[in-house]
Amino acid sequence: MHIFKVIFLIGTIVFSAIVLGKEGVEAVAVKNSDFLQYQFQCEIEVPISRVVQEAWEAILDSHFAPPEHIKTILETKEKVIVMHTYIPIAFPIDDRDIITCGTWEKKDKYEGDRMSWNVCERDRVPLNNGVIRILHSNGSWEFNSNAIGGTIITIKSHTDPGGLLPAIIVNKFSGDQLIDDCQRLRKRIGSIK
């Protein structure tokens, strides 16, 4: 049993060296969880008013998701959104799905606007055979201006996907996802091609 702990420790160290310094992604341990919370600062050289508007429209867009995810908007009210996301995963690992509620906290002149989400309404969509429902996930996007008139978005995310997925694999994916979200938003806004 001791050898497995040593192998796990070495794997965690190697993983940390690969992921933690990757393009500014920071990882923080979460109490009572094997899964890390990730944070990434995404800079977009576009004024905050436009970035906030585009970000909200992106969240409402069922196509603004990783290419393999299927996102369905279940409900929107003012600055609240409920969505279901189906996440196909390669065999032999079971697919996942999640139902999240997102809320938009508006501040004066967009500075400090924050969009946050967490798991909610777990029974609103029937669970398909062979799919594991994610029961623990939360995160946020917070918007602030930078010194040159652009926008800094601080993205945070923590997810425990349930089932038997090893934390080291999930943690790697989660860190990469924040960078991908930033790139999708930049592309949508047109600050990159």
C-alpha positions in Angstrom: 0.0 0.0 0.0 2.9 2.3 0.8 4.2 2.1 -2.8 0.8 3.4 -4.1 1.0 6.4 -1.9 4.5 7.2 -3.2 3.4 6.8 -6.8 0.4 9.1 -6.2 2.6 11.7 -4.5 5.1 11.7 -7.5 2.2 11.9 -9.9 0.7 14.9 -8.0 4.1 16.7 -8.0 4.5 16.1 -11.8 1.0 17.2 -12.4 1.4 20.3 -10.4 4.6 21.3 -12.2 2.7 20.9 -15.6 -0.6 22.6 -14.7 0.0 25.1 -11.9 2.3 27.4 -13.8 0.4 27.1 -17.1 -0.5 30.5 -18.4 -1.2 31.9 -14.9 -3.6 29.2 -13.6 -3.5 29.0 -9.8 -4.8 26.0 -7.8 -6.1 26.1 -4.3 -7.0 23.1 -2.1 -10.6 23.0 -1.0 -11.5 21.7 2.5 -13.0 18.2 2.4 -12.4 17.7 -1.4 -9.8 15.9 -3.5 -10.5 18.3 -6.3 -8.8 21.7 -6.5 -10.3 25.1 -7.1 -8.8 26.9 -10.0 -8.4 30.6 -10.6 -7.2 32.3 -13.8 -7.0 36.0 -14.7 -8.0 36.6 -18.3 -7.1 40.0 -19.8 -9.1 41.3 -22.8 -8.1 44.7 -24.3 -11.7 45.8 -24.7 -13.6 48.2 -22.4 -15.3 46.6 -19.5 -18.8 47.7 -20.6 -18.5 45.7 -23.8 -16.9 42.7 -22.2 -19.6 42.4 -19.5 -22.4 42.6 -22.2 -20.7 40.0 -24.4 -20.1 37.7 -21.4 -23.7 37.8 -20.4 -24.8 37.1 -24.0 -22.3 34.3 -24.2 -23.7 32.6 -21.1 -27.2 32.8 -22.7 -25.9 31.3 -25.9 -26.2 27.5 -26.0 -23.3 27.3 -28.4 -20.9 29.1 -26.0 -19.5 25.9 -24.4 -16.7 23.4 -25.1 -17.3 21.8 -28.5 -18.2 18.4 -26.9 -20.6 19.8 -24.3 -24.3 20.1 -25.0 -25.7 23.2 -23.1 -29.4 23.7 -22.8 -30.9 26.9 -21.3 -33.8 25.9 -19.0 -34.9 29.3 -17.7 -33.8 32.9 -17.6 -35.2 35.7 -15.4 -33.6 39.1 -15.4 -30.0 38.3 -14.3 -30.6 34.6 -13.3 -30.1 31.6 -15.6 -30.7 27.9 -15.1 -29.0 25.6 -17.5 -28.4 21.9 -18.1 -25.1 20.7 -19.5 -24.4 17.2 -20.9 -20.7 16.3 -20.9 -19.8 13.2 -23.0 -16.6 11.4 -21.8 -14.7 8.7 -23.6 -15.5 5.1 -22.8 -15.1 3.4 -20.2 -15.8 6.5 -18.1 -19.4 7.4 -17.6 -20.7 10.6 -19.1 -21.7 13.5 -16.8 -24.4 16.1 -16.6 -25.0 19.1 -14.4 -27.7 21.6 -13.7 -26.5 25.0 -12.6 -28.0 28.3 -11.5 -26.1 31.4 -12.5 -26.7 34.8 -11.0 -25.3 38.2 -12.2 -24.4 40.7 -9.5 -24.4 44.2 -11.1 -22.2 46.9 -9.7 -21.8 50.6 -10.6 -20.4 51.2 -14.1 -19.7 47.4 -14.4 -16.6 47.6 -12.1 -16.7 44.5 -10.0 -19.7 42.9 -11.8 -19.8 39.2 -11.0 -21.4 36.2 -12.5 -21.4 33.2 -10.2 -22.9 29.7 -10.5 -23.5 26.6 -8.4 -25.4 23.3 -8.7 -29.1 23.6 -8.3 -32.5 21.9 -9.1 -30.9 18.5 -9.3 -34.1 16.8 -10.3 -35.3 19.2 -13.0 -34.0 17.1 -15.8 -34.3 13.3 -15.8 -31.0 11.4 -15.4 -30.2 9.1 -18.4 -28.7 5.6 -17.9 -25.0 5.6 -17.8 -24.8 9.3 -16.9 -23.5 10.5 -13.5 -25.0 13.8 -12.3 -22.5 16.3 -10.9 -23.7 17.4 -7.5 -20.9 19.7 -6.4 -19.7 22.6 -8.6 -19.4 26.3 -8.2 -17.5 29.2 -9.7 -17.5 32.8 -10.8 -16.4 35.4 -13.3 -15.5 38.8 -11.9 -14.9 41.8 -14.1 -12.6 44.8 -13.4 -10.9 47.4 -15.5 -7.2 47.4 -16.1 -4.9 50.4 -16.2 -5.0 50.8 -20.0 -8.8 50.7 -20.5 -9.2 46.9 -21.0 -10.8 44.3 -18.8 -9.5 41.7 -16.4 -11.8 38.8 -15.7 -11.0 36.6 -12.7 -12.4 33.2 -13.4 -12.7 30.7 -10.5 -14.0 27.1 -10.7 -14.3 24.1 -8.4 -16.0 20.8 -9.5 -16.3 17.4 -8.0 -17.6 15.2 -10.9 -18.6 12.3 -8.7 -18.0 8.6 -9.7 -14.6 7.1 -9.9 -12.7 9.7 -11.9 -9.2 10.3 -10.4 -8.7 13.8 -9.0 -5.5 14.3 -10.9 -7.3 13.9 -14.3 -10.2 16.1 -13.3 -7.9 18.8 -11.9 -5.9 18.9 -15.2 -9.1 19.3 -17.2 -10.5 21.9 -14.9 -7.4 24.1 -15.1 -7.3 23.9 -18.9 -11.1 24.7 -19.0 -10.5 28.2 -17.6 -8.0 29.1 -20.3 -10.4 27.7 -22.9 -13.3 29.8 -21.6 -11.1 33.0 -21.8 -10.1 32.2 -25.4 -13.7 31.5 -26.4 -14.8 34.9 -24.9 -11.9 36.7 -26.6 -12.8 35.2 -29.9 -16.5 36.1 -29.5 -15.6 39.7 -28.7 -13.3 39.8 -31.7 -10.1 40.7 -29.8 -8.4 37.6 -31.4 -9.2 35.8 -34.6 
